[in-house]
Amino acid sequence: MMMKRVACFLIFFATALCVQSGTHVPSRRETVKGYLVDMVCVKAQSANLKELGPNHTRMCLEMPVCGKSGYAVLLPSNEVLAFDEQGNQLVRKLVSSTHRAQNFLIKVVGERKPDQFKLDHIELQGN
């Protein structure tokens, strides 16, 4: 009986270490809503993210330096989920296909991974 307890403890401990270190954290498929932003602006405006989202402009999103930095969704909690390269391409298509000047409220579907959001679908919300 003692050996079973020790074995269970070791398995639990090893699992906890893997989760804490991020080595075996499973990705999660999610649908989230937030504002479309680029990583240059996120870093430059990190102290003012609440205002960045609704005020972020199409002109900025299309600037080469901003596009090269990659895009992300800024959640209401101020968490920033950076997109993978496929997601960045989907964002470029979306931005070029709309006449919206700012207030890029979006809904995205994809998989949250430890270091990025693997985007499968993106759509504009609101007007």
C-alpha angles and dihedrals in degrees: 000000000000091000091054091053092049091048092049091048092050092049091048092047093048091048091050091051092051092050092046093050092046094235098127104021107142118228118245126218109227146168113218137172127214144110126306110240138160124237095242090060093042090057094042094046099035092129092052106040095137090067097036095069102058093033098047110117138219089233090060094045089054096049110113095232092051093046092050091052090061133241133266144177116250108212124210087253088061090248111144119214110194116211127234120240093272088053092049089054091050089051092051090053092048095049093047092050098055136069093210111129099196144340095077097187106175143182115215133187123201148094123303110221127180094263105023149005113254100216120213101165137013131183136173118247129208125002 
